[in-house]
Amino acid sequence: MPKVEITIPEHLEMQIAQMVERGEFVNREEAIEDLLSTGIKAYKTSGPMDEEEGATGGGTGLEDDGMMGHDDEYVF
């Protein structure tokens, strides 16, 4: 399996660590792989928003979901 190195904000790392501590995942690697996979599947299902929809306000209204005071925090 290919290796990928990323840098994430500390608050995301803390959330992942908490999920592992609660036993939701065996380890960080499994958590990140599963969360990334889930996010990609969700993206494929909803697809990117067309520029026209964004300009006219015709988007899904989900653009702000998951934004908990952090511009880089998203809910998968």
PyMOL Python script that loads the backbone (N, CA, C, O; Angstrom):
from pymol import cmd

cmd.read_pdbstr("""\
ATOM      1  N   MET A   1       0.849  -1.169   0.000  1.00  0.00           N
ATOM      2  CA  MET A   1       0.000   0.000   0.000  1.00  0.00           C
ATOM      3  C   MET A   1       0.901   1.241   0.000  1.00  0.00           C
ATOM      4  O   MET A   1       1.870   1.296   0.758  1.00  0.00           O
ATOM      5  N   PRO A   2       0.598   2.226  -0.831  1.00  0.00           N
ATOM      6  CA  PRO A   2       1.419   3.442  -0.868  1.00  0.00           C
ATOM      7  C   PRO A   2       1.335   4.205   0.453  1.00  0.00           C
ATOM      8  O   PRO A   2       0.308   4.188   1.131  1.00  0.00           O
ATOM      9  N   LYS A   3       2.424   4.868   0.800  1.00  0.00           N
ATOM     10  CA  LYS A   3       2.455   5.695   1.999  1.00  0.00           C
ATOM     11  C   LYS A   3       2.267   7.140   1.596  1.00  0.00           C
ATOM     12  O   LYS A   3       2.783   7.589   0.572  1.00  0.00           O
ATOM     13  N   VAL A   4       1.512   7.873   2.423  1.00  0.00           N
ATOM     14  CA  VAL A   4       1.256   9.289   2.198  1.00  0.00           C
ATOM     15  C   VAL A   4       1.536  10.013   3.501  1.00  0.00           C
ATOM     16  O   VAL A   4       1.102   9.574   4.566  1.00  0.00           O
ATOM     17  N   GLU A   5       2.252  11.110   3.419  1.00  0.00           N
ATOM     18  CA  GLU A   5       2.531  11.912   4.601  1.00  0.00           C
ATOM     19  C   GLU A   5       1.736  13.205   4.502  1.00  0.00           C
ATOM     20  O   GLU A   5       1.787  13.894   3.483  1.00  0.00           O
ATOM     21  N   ILE A   6       0.998  13.535   5.568  1.00  0.00           N
ATOM     22  CA  ILE A   6       0.224  14.771   5.594  1.00  0.00           C
ATOM     23  C   ILE A   6       0.482  15.503   6.905  1.00  0.00           C
ATOM     24  O   ILE A   6       0.922  14.909   7.889  1.00  0.00           O
ATOM     25  N   THR A   7       0.205  16.779   6.900  1.00  0.00           N
ATOM     26  CA  THR A   7       0.250  17.583   8.106  1.00  0.00           C
ATOM     27  C   THR A   7      -1.174  18.053   8.368  1.00  0.00           C
ATOM     28  O   THR A   7      -1.814  18.641   7.497  1.00  0.00           O
ATOM     29  N   ILE A   8      -1.666  17.787   9.584  1.00  0.00           N
ATOM     30  CA  ILE A   8      -3.024  18.192   9.926  1.00  0.00           C
ATOM     31  C   ILE A   8      -2.988  19.081  11.160  1.00  0.00           C
ATOM     32  O   ILE A   8      -2.045  19.028  11.950  1.00  0.00           O
ATOM     33  N   PRO A   9      -4.019  19.895  11.316  1.00  0.00           N
ATOM     34  CA  PRO A   9      -4.076  20.750  12.505  1.00  0.00           C
ATOM     35  C   PRO A   9      -4.145  19.907  13.782  1.00  0.00           C
ATOM     36  O   PRO A   9      -4.645  18.782  13.779  1.00  0.00           O
ATOM     37  N   GLU A  10      -3.637  20.476  14.860  1.00  0.00           N
ATOM     38  CA  GLU A  10      -3.564  19.759  16.136  1.00  0.00           C
ATOM     39  C   GLU A  10      -4.940  19.300  16.609  1.00  0.00           C
ATOM     40  O   GLU A  10      -5.061  18.212  17.173  1.00  0.00           O
ATOM     41  N   HIS A  11      -5.982  20.108  16.390  1.00  0.00           N
ATOM     42  CA  HIS A  11      -7.310  19.727  16.873  1.00  0.00           C
ATOM     43  C   HIS A  11      -7.823  18.467  16.158  1.00  0.00           C
ATOM     44  O   HIS A  11      -8.555  17.681  16.759  1.00  0.00           O
ATOM     45  N   LEU A  12      -7.456  18.267  14.904  1.00  0.00           N
ATOM     46  CA  LEU A  12      -7.849  17.042  14.202  1.00  0.00           C
ATOM     47  C   LEU A  12      -7.078  15.845  14.742  1.00  0.00           C
ATOM     48  O   LEU A  12      -7.642  14.763  14.905  1.00  0.00           O
ATOM     49  N   GLU A  13      -5.804  16.032  15.018  1.00  0.00           N
ATOM     50  CA  GLU A  13      -4.993  14.964  15.597  1.00  0.00           C
ATOM     51  C   GLU A  13      -5.562  14.557  16.955  1.00  0.00           C
ATOM     52  O   GLU A  13      -5.606  13.371  17.278  1.00  0.00           O
ATOM     53  N   MET A  14      -5.991  15.524  17.741  1.00  0.00           N
ATOM     54  CA  MET A  14      -6.572  15.222  19.046  1.00  0.00           C
ATOM     55  C   MET A  14      -7.872  14.433  18.901  1.00  0.00           C
ATOM     56  O   MET A  14      -8.120  13.508  19.674  1.00  0.00           O
ATOM     57  N   GLN A  15      -8.698  14.784  17.929  1.00  0.00           N
ATOM     58  CA  GLN A  15      -9.951  14.062  17.712  1.00  0.00           C
ATOM     59  C   GLN A  15      -9.681  12.621  17.294  1.00  0.00           C
ATOM     60  O   GLN A  15     -10.366  11.703  17.748  1.00  0.00           O
ATOM     61  N   ILE A  16      -8.694  12.420  16.437  1.00  0.00           N
ATOM     62  CA  ILE A  16      -8.332  11.069  16.001  1.00  0.00           C
ATOM     63  C   ILE A  16      -7.809  10.267  17.193  1.00  0.00           C
ATOM     64  O   ILE A  16      -8.186   9.110  17.378  1.00  0.00           O
ATOM     65  N   ALA A  17      -6.953  10.875  17.992  1.00  0.00           N
ATOM     66  CA  ALA A  17      -6.408  10.191  19.171  1.00  0.00           C
ATOM     67  C   ALA A  17      -7.528   9.801  20.134  1.00  0.00           C
ATOM     68  O   ALA A  17      -7.489   8.717  20.717  1.00  0.00           O
ATOM     69  N   GLN A  18      -8.512  10.657  20.305  1.00  0.00           N
ATOM     70  CA  GLN A  18      -9.640  10.351  21.191  1.00  0.00           C
ATOM     71  C   GLN A  18     -10.450   9.176  20.658  1.00  0.00           C
ATOM     72  O   GLN A  18     -10.883   8.325  21.436  1.00  0.00           O
ATOM     73  N   MET A  19     -10.664   9.112  19.344  1.00  0.00           N
ATOM     74  CA  MET A  19     -11.406   7.995  18.759  1.00  0.00           C
ATOM     75  C   MET A  19     -10.663   6.675  18.979  1.00  0.00           C
ATOM     76  O   MET A  19     -11.277   5.644  19.256  1.00  0.00           O
ATOM     77  N   VAL A  20      -9.338   6.722  18.852  1.00  0.00           N
ATOM     78  CA  VAL A  20      -8.532   5.517  19.089  1.00  0.00           C
ATOM     79  C   VAL A  20      -8.608   5.127  20.561  1.00  0.00           C
ATOM     80  O   VAL A  20      -8.768   3.949  20.879  1.00  0.00           O
ATOM     81  N   GLU A  21      -8.494   6.106  21.467  1.00  0.00           N
ATOM     82  CA  GLU A  21      -8.564   5.829  22.901  1.00  0.00           C
ATOM     83  C   GLU A  21      -9.905   5.226  23.297  1.00  0.00           C
ATOM     84  O   GLU A  21      -9.964   4.367  24.176  1.00  0.00           O
ATOM     85  N   ARG A  22     -10.991   5.675  22.650  1.00  0.00           N
ATOM     86  CA  ARG A  22     -12.325   5.135  22.949  1.00  0.00           C
ATOM     87  C   ARG A  22     -12.544   3.760  22.325  1.00  0.00           C
ATOM     88  O   ARG A  22     -13.576   3.129  22.555  1.00  0.00           O
ATOM     89  N   GLY A  23     -11.588   3.300  21.544  1.00  0.00           N
ATOM     90  CA  GLY A  23     -11.697   1.981  20.940  1.00  0.00           C
ATOM     91  C   GLY A  23     -12.479   1.949  19.637  1.00  0.00           C
ATOM     92  O   GLY A  23     -12.838   0.876  19.153  1.00  0.00           O
ATOM     93  N   GLU A  24     -12.745   3.124  19.064  1.00  0.00           N
ATOM     94  CA  GLU A  24     -13.461   3.167  17.789  1.00  0.00           C
ATOM     95  C   GLU A  24     -12.577   2.644  16.651  1.00  0.00           C
ATOM     96  O   GLU A  24     -13.078   2.164  15.634  1.00  0.00           O
ATOM     97  N   PHE A  25     -11.273   2.743  16.836  1.00  0.00           N
ATOM     98  CA  PHE A  25     -10.293   2.254  15.865  1.00  0.00           C
ATOM     99  C   PHE A  25      -9.163   1.577  16.630  1.00  0.00           C
ATOM    100  O   PHE A  25      -8.910   1.894  17.792  1.00  0.00           O
ATOM    101  N   VAL A  26      -8.491   0.648  15.970  1.00  0.00           N
ATOM    102  CA  VAL A  26      -7.388  -0.076  16.598  1.00  0.00           C
ATOM    103  C   VAL A  26      -6.185   0.841  16.809  1.00  0.00           C
ATOM    104  O   VAL A  26      -5.523   0.778  17.845  1.00  0.00           O
ATOM    105  N   ASN A  27      -5.907   1.698  15.815  1.00  0.00           N
ATOM    106  CA  ASN A  27      -4.755   2.603  15.893  1.00  0.00           C
ATOM    107  C   ASN A  27      -4.985   3.813  14.988  1.00  0.00           C
ATOM    108  O   ASN A  27      -5.981   3.888  14.268  1.00  0.00           O
ATOM    109  N   ARG A  28      -4.055   4.749  15.038  1.00  0.00           N
ATOM    110  CA  ARG A  28      -4.165   5.983  14.246  1.00  0.00           C
ATOM    111  C   ARG A  28      -4.239   5.695  12.758  1.00  0.00           C
ATOM    112  O   ARG A  28      -5.030   6.308  12.041  1.00  0.00           O
ATOM    113  N   GLU A  29      -3.414   4.759  12.290  1.00  0.00           N
ATOM    114  CA  GLU A  29      -3.373   4.467  10.859  1.00  0.00           C
ATOM    115  C   GLU A  29      -4.733   3.972  10.364  1.00  0.00           C
ATOM    116  O   GLU A  29      -5.211   4.392   9.311  1.00  0.00           O
ATOM    117  N   GLU A  30      -5.354   3.067  11.146  1.00  0.00           N
ATOM    118  CA  GLU A  30      -6.675   2.568  10.763  1.00  0.00           C
ATOM    119  C   GLU A  30      -7.703   3.703  10.785  1.00  0.00           C
ATOM    120  O   GLU A  30      -8.549   3.795   9.894  1.00  0.00           O
ATOM    121  N   ALA A  31      -7.629   4.557  11.794  1.00  0.00           N
ATOM    122  CA  ALA A  31      -8.569   5.666  11.916  1.00  0.00           C
ATOM    123  C   ALA A  31      -8.458   6.601  10.717  1.00  0.00           C
ATOM    124  O   ALA A  31      -9.466   6.960  10.107  1.00  0.00           O
ATOM    125  N   ILE A  32      -7.241   6.991  10.384  1.00  0.00           N
ATOM    126  CA  ILE A  32      -7.046   7.924   9.277  1.00  0.00           C
ATOM    127  C   ILE A  32      -7.471   7.298   7.964  1.00  0.00           C
ATOM    128  O   ILE A  32      -8.117   7.955   7.148  1.00  0.00           O
ATOM    129  N   GLU A  33      -7.115   6.022   7.743  1.00  0.00           N
ATOM    130  CA  GLU A  33      -7.502   5.349   6.509  1.00  0.00           C
ATOM    131  C   GLU A  33      -9.027   5.271   6.387  1.00  0.00           C
ATOM    132  O   GLU A  33      -9.584   5.559   5.328  1.00  0.00           O
ATOM    133  N   ASP A  34      -9.694   4.883   7.465  1.00  0.00           N
ATOM    134  CA  ASP A  34     -11.151   4.745   7.424  1.00  0.00           C
ATOM    135  C   ASP A  34     -11.837   6.099   7.257  1.00  0.00           C
ATOM    136  O   ASP A  34     -12.771   6.226   6.465  1.00  0.00           O
ATOM    137  N   LEU A  35     -11.382   7.109   7.997  1.00  0.00           N
ATOM    138  CA  LEU A  35     -11.986   8.434   7.898  1.00  0.00           C
ATOM    139  C   LEU A  35     -11.771   9.053   6.514  1.00  0.00           C
ATOM    140  O   LEU A  35     -12.670   9.691   5.968  1.00  0.00           O
ATOM    141  N   LEU A  36     -10.594   8.862   5.963  1.00  0.00           N
ATOM    142  CA  LEU A  36     -10.313   9.371   4.624  1.00  0.00           C
ATOM    143  C   LEU A  36     -11.175   8.661   3.583  1.00  0.00           C
ATOM    144  O   LEU A  36     -11.732   9.301   2.691  1.00  0.00           O
ATOM    145  N   SER A  37     -11.282   7.351   3.700  1.00  0.00           N
ATOM    146  CA  SER A  37     -12.104   6.570   2.781  1.00  0.00           C
ATOM    147  C   SER A  37     -13.570   7.006   2.852  1.00  0.00           C
ATOM    148  O   SER A  37     -14.231   7.158   1.824  1.00  0.00           O
ATOM    149  N   THR A  38     -14.068   7.206   4.075  1.00  0.00           N
ATOM    150  CA  THR A  38     -15.452   7.652   4.258  1.00  0.00           C
ATOM    151  C   THR A  38     -15.656   9.036   3.644  1.00  0.00           C
ATOM    152  O   THR A  38     -16.677   9.291   3.005  1.00  0.00           O
ATOM    153  N   GLY A  39     -14.694   9.921   3.837  1.00  0.00           N
ATOM    154  CA  GLY A  39     -14.794  11.262   3.266  1.00  0.00           C
ATOM    155  C   GLY A  39     -14.800  11.243   1.748  1.00  0.00           C
ATOM    156  O   GLY A  39     -15.547  11.995   1.122  1.00  0.00           O
ATOM    157  N   ILE A  40     -13.979  10.392   1.151  1.00  0.00           N
ATOM    158  CA  ILE A  40     -13.934  10.291  -0.313  1.00  0.00           C
ATOM    159  C   ILE A  40     -15.251   9.733  -0.839  1.00  0.00           C
ATOM    160  O   ILE A  40     -15.773  10.214  -1.844  1.00  0.00           O
ATOM    161  N   LYS A  41     -15.790   8.718  -0.160  1.00  0.00           N
ATOM    162  CA  LYS A  41     -17.081   8.158  -0.580  1.00  0.00           C
ATOM    163  C   LYS A  41     -18.175   9.213  -0.496  1.00  0.00           C
ATOM    164  O   LYS A  41     -19.010   9.311  -1.395  1.00  0.00           O
ATOM    165  N   ALA A  42     -18.181  10.002   0.575  1.00  0.00           N
ATOM    166  CA  ALA A  42     -19.179  11.058   0.729  1.00  0.00           C
ATOM    167  C   ALA A  42     -19.020  12.111  -0.360  1.00  0.00           C
ATOM    168  O   ALA A  42     -20.011  12.617  -0.888  1.00  0.00           O
ATOM    169  N   TYR A  43     -17.794  12.438  -0.692  1.00  0.00           N
ATOM    170  CA  TYR A  43     -17.524  13.421  -1.737  1.00  0.00           C
ATOM    171  C   TYR A  43     -18.028  12.916  -3.083  1.00  0.00           C
ATOM    172  O   TYR A  43     -18.646  13.662  -3.843  1.00  0.00           O
ATOM    173  N   LYS A  44     -17.760  11.642  -3.374  1.00  0.00           N
ATOM    174  CA  LYS A  44     -18.213  11.062  -4.638  1.00  0.00           C
ATOM    175  C   LYS A  44     -19.731  11.041  -4.722  1.00  0.00           C
ATOM    176  O   LYS A  44     -20.296  11.222  -5.800  1.00  0.00           O
ATOM    177  N   THR A  45     -20.393  10.822  -3.592  1.00  0.00           N
ATOM    178  CA  THR A  45     -21.850  10.775  -3.565  1.00  0.00           C
ATOM    179  C   THR A  45     -22.453  12.148  -3.818  1.00  0.00           C
ATOM    180  O   THR A  45     -23.410  12.283  -4.580  1.00  0.00           O
ATOM    181  N   SER A  46     -21.891  13.165  -3.178  1.00  0.00           N
ATOM    182  CA  SER A  46     -22.451  14.509  -3.309  1.00  0.00           C
ATOM    183  C   SER A  46     -21.809  15.288  -4.448  1.00  0.00           C
ATOM    184  O   SER A  46     -22.445  16.165  -5.032  1.00  0.00           O
ATOM    185  N   GLY A  47     -20.557  14.981  -4.769  1.00  0.00           N
ATOM    186  CA  GLY A  47     -19.853  15.671  -5.850  1.00  0.00           C
ATOM    187  C   GLY A  47     -19.518  17.094  -5.473  1.00  0.00           C
ATOM    188  O   GLY A  47     -20.044  17.639  -4.503  1.00  0.00           O
ATOM    189  N   PRO A  48     -18.637  17.688  -6.254  1.00  0.00           N
ATOM    190  CA  PRO A  48     -18.277  19.085  -5.996  1.00  0.00           C
ATOM    191  C   PRO A  48     -19.429  20.011  -6.373  1.00  0.00           C
ATOM    192  O   PRO A  48     -20.230  19.697  -7.254  1.00  0.00           O
ATOM    193  N   MET A  49     -19.501  21.147  -5.701  1.00  0.00           N
ATOM    194  CA  MET A  49     -20.532  22.128  -6.005  1.00  0.00           C
ATOM    195  C   MET A  49     -20.137  22.911  -7.254  1.00  0.00           C
ATOM    196  O   MET A  49     -19.001  23.370  -7.371  1.00  0.00           O
ATOM    197  N   ASP A  50     -21.082  23.062  -8.191  1.00  0.00           N
ATOM    198  CA  ASP A  50     -20.823  23.866  -9.385  1.00  0.00           C
ATOM    199  C   ASP A  50     -20.646  25.318  -8.975  1.00  0.00           C
ATOM    200  O   ASP A  50     -21.261  25.785  -8.016  1.00  0.00           O
ATOM    201  N   GLU A  51     -19.789  26.035  -9.719  1.00  0.00           N
ATOM    202  CA  GLU A  51     -19.564  27.446  -9.419  1.00  0.00           C
ATOM    203  C   GLU A  51     -20.849  28.243  -9.534  1.00  0.00           C
ATOM    204  O   GLU A  51     -21.088  29.156  -8.743  1.00  0.00           O
ATOM    205  N   GLU A  52     -21.690  27.901 -10.526  1.00  0.00           N
ATOM    206  CA  GLU A  52     -22.954  28.618 -10.714  1.00  0.00           C
ATOM    207  C   GLU A  52     -23.841  28.477  -9.499  1.00  0.00           C
ATOM    208  O   GLU A  52     -24.450  29.456  -9.069  1.00  0.00           O
ATOM    209  N   GLU A  53     -23.931  27.277  -8.928  1.00  0.00           N
ATOM    210  CA  GLU A  53     -24.762  27.066  -7.758  1.00  0.00           C
ATOM    211  C   GLU A  53     -24.287  27.920  -6.600  1.00  0.00           C
ATOM    212  O   GLU A  53     -25.100  28.498  -5.879  1.00  0.00           O
ATOM    213  N   GLY A  54     -22.986  28.006  -6.416  1.00  0.00           N
ATOM    214  CA  GLY A  54     -22.446  28.809  -5.326  1.00  0.00           C
ATOM    215  C   GLY A  54     -22.745  30.280  -5.511  1.00  0.00           C
ATOM    216  O   GLY A  54     -23.025  30.984  -4.541  1.00  0.00           O
ATOM    217  N   ALA A  55     -22.689  30.755  -6.748  1.00  0.00           N
ATOM    218  CA  ALA A  55     -22.907  32.163  -7.033  1.00  0.00           C
ATOM    219  C   ALA A  55     -24.367  32.544  -6.846  1.00  0.00           C
ATOM    220  O   ALA A  55     -24.659  33.681  -6.477  1.00  0.00           O
ATOM    221  N   THR A  56     -25.294  31.616  -7.092  1.00  0.00           N
ATOM    222  CA  THR A  56     -26.710  31.935  -7.004  1.00  0.00           C
ATOM    223  C   THR A  56     -27.321  31.512  -5.685  1.00  0.00           C
ATOM    224  O   THR A  56     -28.505  31.744  -5.439  1.00  0.00           O
ATOM    225  N   GLY A  57     -26.513  30.891  -4.834  1.00  0.00           N
ATOM    226  CA  GLY A  57     -27.041  30.435  -3.561  1.00  0.00           C
ATOM    227  C   GLY A  57     -27.817  29.144  -3.687  1.00  0.00           C
ATOM    228  O   GLY A  57     -28.539  28.768  -2.764  1.00  0.00           O
ATOM    229  N   GLY A  58     -27.687  28.457  -4.810  1.00  0.00           N
ATOM    230  CA  GLY A  58     -28.437  27.241  -5.039  1.00  0.00           C
ATOM    231  C   GLY A  58     -27.744  26.004  -4.532  1.00  0.00           C
ATOM    232  O   GLY A  58     -28.099  24.895  -4.930  1.00  0.00           O
ATOM    233  N   GLY A  59     -26.769  26.163  -3.668  1.00  0.00           N
ATOM    234  CA  GLY A  59     -26.033  25.008  -3.146  1.00  0.00           C
ATOM    235  C   GLY A  59     -26.901  24.183  -2.218  1.00  0.00           C
ATOM    236  O   GLY A  59     -28.085  24.468  -2.040  1.00  0.00           O
ATOM    237  N   THR A  60     -26.316  23.177  -1.637  1.00  0.00           N
ATOM    238  CA  THR A  60     -27.059  22.250  -0.793  1.00  0.00           C
ATOM    239  C   THR A  60     -27.291  22.796   0.603  1.00  0.00           C
ATOM    240  O   THR A  60     -28.098  22.249   1.354  1.00  0.00           O
ATOM    241  N   GLY A  61     -26.595  23.868   0.964  1.00  0.00           N
ATOM    242  CA  GLY A  61     -26.702  24.380   2.321  1.00  0.00           C
ATOM    243  C   GLY A  61     -25.799  23.625   3.279  1.00  0.00           C
ATOM    244  O   GLY A  61     -25.803  23.913   4.476  1.00  0.00           O
ATOM    245  N   LEU A  62     -25.028  22.670   2.790  1.00  0.00           N
ATOM    246  CA  LEU A  62     -24.161  21.869   3.638  1.00  0.00           C
ATOM    247  C   LEU A  62     -22.764  22.448   3.735  1.00  0.00           C
ATOM    248  O   LEU A  62     -21.908  21.898   4.428  1.00  0.00           O
ATOM    249  N   GLU A  63     -22.528  23.542   3.053  1.00  0.00           N
ATOM    250  CA  GLU A  63     -21.173  24.090   3.004  1.00  0.00           C
ATOM    251  C   GLU A  63     -20.651  24.451   4.382  1.00  0.00           C
ATOM    252  O   GLU A  63     -19.447  24.373   4.626  1.00  0.00           O
ATOM    253  N   ASP A  64     -21.545  24.848   5.298  1.00  0.00           N
ATOM    254  CA  ASP A  64     -21.108  25.256   6.625  1.00  0.00           C
ATOM    255  C   ASP A  64     -21.147  24.119   7.628  1.00  0.00           C
ATOM    256  O   ASP A  64     -20.644  24.273   8.741  1.00  0.00           O
ATOM    257  N   ASP A  65     -21.733  22.974   7.270  1.00  0.00           N
ATOM    258  CA  ASP A  65     -21.772  21.833   8.188  1.00  0.00           C
ATOM    259  C   ASP A  65     -20.357  21.387   8.505  1.00  0.00           C
ATOM    260  O   ASP A  65     -19.509  21.283   7.618  1.00  0.00           O
ATOM    261  N   GLY A  66     -20.118  21.129   9.765  1.00  0.00           N
ATOM    262  CA  GLY A  66     -18.804  20.655  10.168  1.00  0.00           C
ATOM    263  C   GLY A  66     -17.828  21.764  10.482  1.00  0.00           C
ATOM    264  O   GLY A  66     -16.723  21.496  10.954  1.00  0.00           O
ATOM    265  N   MET A  67     -18.202  22.980  10.236  1.00  0.00           N
ATOM    266  CA  MET A  67     -17.308  24.090  10.513  1.00  0.00           C
ATOM    267  C   MET A  67     -17.546  24.529  11.955  1.00  0.00           C
ATOM    268  O   MET A  67     -18.491  25.263  12.243  1.00  0.00           O
ATOM    269  N   MET A  68     -16.700  24.082  12.832  1.00  0.00           N
ATOM    270  CA  MET A  68     -16.890  24.322  14.249  1.00  0.00           C
ATOM    271  C   MET A  68     -15.900  25.375  14.734  1.00  0.00           C
ATOM    272  O   MET A  68     -15.151  25.145  15.684  1.00  0.00           O
ATOM    273  N   GLY A  69     -15.903  26.521  14.083  1.00  0.00           N
ATOM    274  CA  GLY A  69     -14.993  27.573  14.475  1.00  0.00           C
ATOM    275  C   GLY A  69     -13.624  27.455  13.848  1.00  0.00           C
ATOM    276  O   GLY A  69     -12.756  28.296  14.083  1.00  0.00           O
ATOM    277  N   HIS A  70     -13.419  26.410  13.045  1.00  0.00           N
ATOM    278  CA  HIS A  70     -12.133  26.195  12.388  1.00  0.00           C
ATOM    279  C   HIS A  70     -12.369  26.104  10.890  1.00  0.00           C
ATOM    280  O   HIS A  70     -13.200  25.316  10.438  1.00  0.00           O
ATOM    281  N   ASP A  71     -11.653  26.897  10.125  1.00  0.00           N
ATOM    282  CA  ASP A  71     -11.819  26.879   8.686  1.00  0.00           C
ATOM    283  C   ASP A  71     -11.375  25.583   8.053  1.00  0.00           C
ATOM    284  O   ASP A  71     -11.724  25.315   6.903  1.00  0.00           O
ATOM    285  N   ASP A  72     -10.608  24.761   8.771  1.00  0.00           N
ATOM    286  CA  ASP A  72     -10.075  23.556   8.175  1.00  0.00           C
ATOM    287  C   ASP A  72     -10.629  22.292   8.820  1.00  0.00           C
ATOM    288  O   ASP A  72     -10.013  21.231   8.717  1.00  0.00           O
ATOM    289  N   GLU A  73     -11.780  22.384   9.484  1.00  0.00           N
ATOM    290  CA  GLU A  73     -12.369  21.210  10.130  1.00  0.00           C
ATOM    291  C   GLU A  73     -13.631  20.807   9.389  1.00  0.00           C
ATOM    292  O   GLU A  73     -14.539  21.618   9.207  1.00  0.00           O
ATOM    293  N   TYR A  74     -13.683  19.571   8.968  1.00  0.00           N
ATOM    294  CA  TYR A  74     -14.818  19.067   8.211  1.00  0.00           C
ATOM    295  C   TYR A  74     -15.322  17.783   8.835  1.00  0.00           C
ATOM    296  O   TYR A  74     -14.548  17.020   9.412  1.00  0.00           O
ATOM    297  N   VAL A  75     -16.603  17.547   8.723  1.00  0.00           N
ATOM    298  CA  VAL A  75     -17.217  16.328   9.231  1.00  0.00           C
ATOM    299  C   VAL A  75     -17.347  15.358   8.085  1.00  0.00           C
ATOM    300  O   VAL A  75     -17.880  15.712   7.033  1.00  0.00           O
ATOM    301  N   PHE A  76     -16.870  14.138   8.264  1.00  0.00           N
ATOM    302  CA  PHE A  76     -16.963  13.129   7.220  1.00  0.00           C
ATOM    303  C   PHE A  76     -18.187  12.298   7.401  1.00  0.00           C
ATOM    304  O   PHE A  76     -18.438  11.388   6.611  1.00  0.00           O
TER     305      PHE A  76
END
""", "prot")
cmd.dss("prot")
cmd.show_as("cartoon", "prot")
cmd.util.cbc("prot")
cmd.orient("prot")
